[in-house]
Amino acid sequence: KNQLSKMIRRVIGEIQILYAKKWGRIECTKIVLCGNTAMECFARGVSVLGLSHFPFSVPDNFGYEIHFSQIFDISVPVSPECTVFFAPVIGPFIGGDTVCAMLSCFFSDKIKENAVFLADVGTNCEIAVFLKSQKKIICTSSAAGPAFEGQGISCGMAASNGAIARVHPDKKSPTGFCCSVIGGEKAKGICGSGLLEAVSSFYANGTINSNGTFKFAQDKVELIDGICLTQNDLRQFQLAKAAIQSALLFLKTKSNENDCGLFLAGGFGSVLSSDAALAIGMIPENIFKTIVQAGNAALSGAILLLNDEWKNKATEIVKMSKWYDLAEEKNFQELYISSLQFP
């Protein structure tokens, strides 16, 4: 409760500064909280025991409103009538943030395609498919691990100043690669988007084979200024790539649809190169007619939940949804192993 209160106090303080110059002091009357199922449970003070072991269960479906004082310190400067709405969740690993992302990507009959995919790409990748003709949603989650956030990579780092964010083959460069660094300063490491493009470049210029192995008896490749990727880095990347690819293929089989639309959401999903992801198979080819990077779709959806009409739509999304636990799917392991390969 103390930590949550400190966080919301800081957020409200920053909002006050933004508004004060033009509109004067504001009073907060509504708050929407959305996150993965575990985070919403922590915020509400609900046990997460059901998320800790198989068979997994949802401790609370959320989708309701409570008074501010039930979870926050009353010293936080808000209206006495301020309420907090918890976004509804679908399953143990498909939380309110994914529901909000579906809202902002308009998972409804208004879409042009007969099927639309949403992939929130990160440490845990949540993927959902809206099937327009059947008026249902199927979804799953796949543990990609921390490679896309720079963790477990020898020179990995977060997407901050000094991180290589873009990589392209360049025959004129001493290393054979052209790298774009966040902030325009000397490279300190590589973040997720740079890692994806680096591996795609390795594959395009023949540095690695379809198994992800260096072809020329080398144990690392330099990108720029001593920043290198090792064979182990490639293996870590392959594990993350396979988690996303296999989950997309699994839901594609379940949906039995082609020429679908794909929304890429989340911090990493919003900046990754879809061309690079297609080139290495992370996004399977010949499935998606359109690919749109949706930005912070969860935040956009959370804003919509300030309106009661959209709350009802969120409830409809939950009722339409069926969650698949990949651990229980007989053929998924084979699909995952085959997805470790590059096309």
Salt bridges, closest charged atoms under 4 A:
GLU14 OE2 - ARG10 NE 3.34
GLU65 OE2 - LYS311 NZ 3.12
GLU185 OE2 - LYS188 NZ 3.27
GLU197 OE2 - ARG166 NH1 2.91
GLU197 OE1 - HIS168 NE2 3.63
ASP308 OD1 - LYS311 NZ 3.46
GLU309 OE2 - LYS313 NZ 3.88
